[in-house]
Each structure stands twice: as C-alpha cells, then as structure tokens.
Amino acid sequence: MVFASARKKVTPLALTILRVVVGLVMVAHGWQKAMGFQDWQGSVASLGIPFPDIAAGLSVAAELGGGLGLVLGALTPLAALGIFINMLIAIGYVHLGRGLFAAQGGWEFPLTIAVVALYYVFRGAGPLSVDALVERARKRPERERVEPPPVRRPAETTA
C-alpha cells in the first residue's frame, strides 16, 4: 500500500524526466543537423530518401522542434509524433539492415526513441508541462480568471 502511494507521487516526476531527457537528446541531434545542413541534405540524398531537400528539413524540424516540444511539454502529442515518424524513417532507410546494436549502426537507439515518442503521442506531457498549464488555465472557472482592465479611450472633445 505504501509503495503504491509513493509510486503515484513519483510517477509524474519520473515521466517528466524521461520526456525532458529524450527531448534534449533530440534537440542535440536536430541542432547538429541544422548546423551542418548542406552536409545533412547530401546524406539524405545519398540514402535514397525521396525529395531529399524537403526530407532533410522535415527531419531537422522533427528533431529540433519536436525535441523542444518534449522538453517544454508543449504541443506534446504533435511534437512526439514528428519524432516517432522521423525515427521510423531513420530505421527504415539507415539502420534496419545493420542489426540491433548501435555499435554496428543498428536500430536499437532509434527504436527506443520511437517507442518513447509513441508513448507521449498517446499519453501527453503529464502534469509538469506547458500543456498542463494551458489546460488548467482553460478549465479555471470564469470568476477566477484574471480579466484585463478595460481600455480607456480619450474623451471626445466638442468644439
């Protein structure tokens, strides 16, 4: 009984740490590709991926933008979906024929990232996130919402 109570309290923090760490890893990968974008475009073209210029840009957007979305917990299902799709493409075009292990260029790393991303596609960011802040603000009763002061216009002068 005590373990279940402790687990219930710690789970949101643990899932937040997982989300942030995976997000940071994806931001780092996306940043690396963005900084060497022409080289990245050439690599994508050499892999035989259709429309390599577009695909290279989408890959950077998925990794950099999706990673940032995971770090902040903002638009999390969309951010995670971009990462999930990007990892499936990486597995299919780069890693699949190289076996499981990352040391041989295998698919263990992108598969792990894809599965974590898929979890956040369906689960959302959790309570420690921008998404949760927005949701709480949206659900707050009207009387608790802070209304901006009325706009005062200068009085019209009559001549």
KEZAVO-187785 format. One record per residue (C-alpha): y, x, z; residue in three letters; residue number from 1. Coordinates in steps of 0.2 Angstrom, whole numbers. Each point is the difference from the previous one (the first is absolute). Example, Ala and Ser with C-alpha at 12.3 -4.5 7.8 and 13.67 -1.06 7.14 Angstrom:
BEGIN
+-------+-------+-------+-----+-----+
|     v |     u |     w |  aa |   i |
+-------+-------+-------+-----+-----+
|   -22 |    62 |    39 | ALA |   1 |
|    17 |     6 |    -3 | SER |   2 |
+-------+-------+-------+-----+-----+
% end
This chain:
BEGIN
+-------+-------+-------+-----+-----+
|     v |     u |     w |  aa |   i |
+-------+-------+-------+-----+-----+
|     0 |     0 |     0 | MET |   1 |
|    12 |    14 |     4 | VAL |   2 |
|    -4 |     9 |   -15 | PHE |   3 |
|     3 |   -15 |   -11 | ALA |   4 |
|    17 |    -2 |     8 | SER |   5 |
|     5 |    18 |    -2 | ALA |   6 |
|    -6 |     0 |   -18 | ARG |   7 |
|    11 |   -15 |    -4 | LYS |   8 |
|    15 |     9 |     6 | LYS |   9 |
|    -3 |    16 |    -8 | VAL |  10 |
|    -6 |    -7 |   -17 | THR |  11 |
|    17 |    -3 |    -7 | PRO |  12 |
|     6 |    17 |     4 | LEU |  13 |
|   -16 |     8 |    -7 | ALA |  14 |
|     2 |   -10 |   -16 | LEU |  15 |
|    18 |     5 |    -1 | THR |  16 |
|    -4 |    18 |     1 | ILE |  17 |
|   -13 |    -2 |   -14 | LEU |  18 |
|    13 |    -8 |   -11 | ARG |  19 |
|    14 |    13 |     3 | VAL |  20 |
|   -12 |    15 |    -2 | VAL |  21 |
|    -7 |    -7 |   -16 | VAL |  22 |
|    17 |    -4 |    -6 | GLY |  23 |
|     7 |    17 |     4 | LEU |  24 |
|   -15 |     8 |   -10 | VAL |  25 |
|     4 |   -11 |   -15 | MET |  26 |
|    19 |     4 |     1 | VAL |  27 |
|    -4 |    18 |     0 | ALA |  28 |
|   -11 |    -2 |   -15 | HIS |  29 |
|    13 |   -11 |    -9 | GLY |  30 |
|    14 |    12 |     4 | TRP |  31 |
|   -10 |    15 |    -7 | GLN |  32 |
|    -3 |    -9 |   -16 | LYS |  33 |
|    18 |    -6 |    -1 | ALA |  34 |
|     6 |    18 |     2 | MET |  35 |
|   -11 |     6 |   -14 | GLY |  36 |
|     1 |   -15 |   -10 | PHE |  37 |
|    -1 |     8 |   -18 | GLN |  38 |
|   -16 |     9 |     6 | ASP |  39 |
|    -7 |   -16 |     7 | TRP |  40 |
|     3 |    -9 |   -16 | GLN |  41 |
|    -9 |    14 |    -9 | GLY |  42 |
|   -15 |    -2 |    12 | SER |  43 |
|     0 |   -18 |    -2 | VAL |  44 |
|     0 |     1 |   -19 | ALA |  45 |
|   -14 |    14 |     1 | SER |  46 |
|   -11 |   -12 |    10 | LEU |  47 |
|     0 |   -13 |   -14 | GLY |  48 |
|     9 |   -13 |    10 | ILE |  49 |
|     8 |   -13 |   -12 | PRO |  50 |
|    19 |     0 |    -1 | PHE |  51 |
|     1 |    17 |    10 | PRO |  52 |
|    19 |    -1 |     2 | ASP |  53 |
|     0 |   -17 |     7 | ILE |  54 |
|   -16 |     3 |    10 | ALA |  55 |
|     8 |    16 |     8 | ALA |  56 |
|    15 |    -9 |     6 | GLY |  57 |
|   -10 |   -15 |     7 | LEU |  58 |
|   -11 |    13 |     9 | SER |  59 |
|    15 |     8 |     8 | VAL |  60 |
|     7 |   -17 |     4 | ALA |  61 |
|   -17 |    -6 |     8 | ALA |  62 |
|    -1 |    16 |    10 | GLU |  63 |
|    18 |     3 |     5 | LEU |  64 |
|     6 |   -18 |     1 | GLY |  65 |
|   -17 |    -7 |     7 | GLY |  66 |
|    -1 |    14 |    13 | GLY |  67 |
|    18 |    -3 |     6 | LEU |  68 |
|    -5 |   -19 |     1 | GLY |  69 |
|   -15 |     5 |    11 | LEU |  70 |
|    10 |    11 |    11 | VAL |  71 |
|    13 |   -13 |     3 | LEU |  72 |
|   -12 |   -15 |    -1 | GLY |  73 |
|    12 |    -8 |   -12 | ALA |  74 |
|    -7 |   -11 |   -14 | LEU |  75 |
|   -17 |     7 |     6 | THR |  76 |
|   -12 |   -10 |   -11 | PRO |  77 |
|     9 |     5 |   -16 | LEU |  78 |
|     2 |    18 |     5 | ALA |  79 |
|   -18 |     1 |     5 | ALA |  80 |
|    -6 |    -8 |   -16 | LEU |  81 |
|    10 |    13 |   -11 | GLY |  82 |
|    -9 |    14 |    10 | ILE |  83 |
|   -17 |    -9 |    -2 | PHE |  84 |
|     1 |    -2 |   -19 | ILE |  85 |
|     7 |    18 |    -1 | ASN |  86 |
|   -15 |     7 |     9 | MET |  87 |
|   -12 |   -10 |   -10 | LEU |  88 |
|     7 |     7 |   -16 | ILE |  89 |
|     0 |    17 |     8 | ALA |  90 |
|   -19 |    -2 |     4 | ILE |  91 |
|    -4 |    -6 |   -17 | GLY |  92 |
|    10 |    12 |   -11 | TYR |  93 |
|    -1 |    16 |    11 | VAL |  94 |
|   -13 |     0 |    14 | HIS |  95 |
|   -15 |   -11 |    -4 | LEU |  96 |
|   -10 |    13 |   -10 | GLY |  97 |
|     3 |    13 |    13 | ARG |  98 |
|   -11 |    -7 |    14 | GLY |  99 |
|     5 |    -6 |    18 | LEU | 100 |
|     7 |    16 |     8 | PHE | 101 |
|    19 |     4 |    -1 | ALA | 102 |
|    -5 |    19 |    -1 | ALA | 103 |
|    -7 |    -3 |   -17 | GLN | 104 |
|    14 |   -12 |    -5 | GLY | 105 |
|   -10 |   -15 |     4 | GLY | 106 |
|     5 |   -17 |     5 | TRP | 107 |
|    -1 |    -1 |    19 | GLU | 108 |
|    18 |     2 |     3 | PHE | 109 |
|     7 |   -13 |   -13 | PRO | 110 |
|   -14 |   -12 |     5 | LEU | 111 |
|     5 |     2 |    19 | THR | 112 |
|    18 |    -3 |    -4 | ILE | 113 |
|    -4 |   -15 |   -12 | ALA | 114 |
|   -10 |    -8 |    14 | VAL | 115 |
|    13 |     2 |    13 | VAL | 116 |
|    13 |    -7 |   -13 | ALA | 117 |
|   -11 |   -15 |    -3 | LEU | 118 |
|    -1 |    -3 |    18 | TYR | 119 |
|    19 |    -1 |     1 | TYR | 120 |
|     1 |   -11 |   -16 | VAL | 121 |
|    -9 |   -14 |     9 | PHE | 122 |
|     5 |     4 |    18 | ARG | 123 |
|    18 |     4 |    -1 | GLY | 124 |
|    10 |    13 |    10 | ALA | 125 |
|    -3 |    -7 |    17 | GLY | 126 |
|    12 |    -3 |    14 | PRO | 127 |
|     8 |    17 |     0 | LEU | 128 |
|     9 |    -1 |   -17 | SER | 129 |
|    15 |    -6 |   -10 | VAL | 130 |
|   -11 |   -14 |    -7 | ASP | 131 |
|    -3 |    -6 |    18 | ALA | 132 |
|    19 |     1 |     4 | LEU | 133 |
|     4 |   -10 |   -15 | VAL | 134 |
|   -13 |   -13 |     4 | GLU | 135 |
|     6 |    -2 |    18 | ARG | 136 |
|    18 |    -2 |    -5 | ALA | 137 |
|    -5 |   -13 |   -13 | ARG | 138 |
|   -10 |   -10 |    13 | LYS | 139 |
|    14 |     1 |    14 | ARG | 140 |
|     7 |   -17 |     4 | PRO | 141 |
|    17 |    -4 |    -7 | GLU | 142 |
|     8 |     0 |    17 | ARG | 143 |
|    -5 |    18 |     3 | GLU | 144 |
|     6 |     6 |   -17 | ARG | 145 |
|    16 |     9 |     0 | VAL | 146 |
|    13 |    -8 |   -12 | GLU | 147 |
|    13 |    10 |    -8 | PRO | 148 |
|    18 |    -5 |     5 | PRO | 149 |
|     9 |   -12 |   -12 | PRO | 150 |
|    10 |     8 |   -13 | VAL | 151 |
|    18 |    -3 |     3 | ARG | 152 |
|    11 |    -2 |   -14 | ARG | 153 |
|    19 |     4 |     0 | PRO | 154 |
|    10 |   -16 |     2 | ALA | 155 |
|     8 |    -6 |   -16 | GLU | 156 |
|    19 |     1 |     0 | THR | 157 |
|    10 |   -14 |    -6 | THR | 158 |
|    16 |     4 |    -9 | ALA | 159 |
+-------+-------+-------+-----+-----+
% end
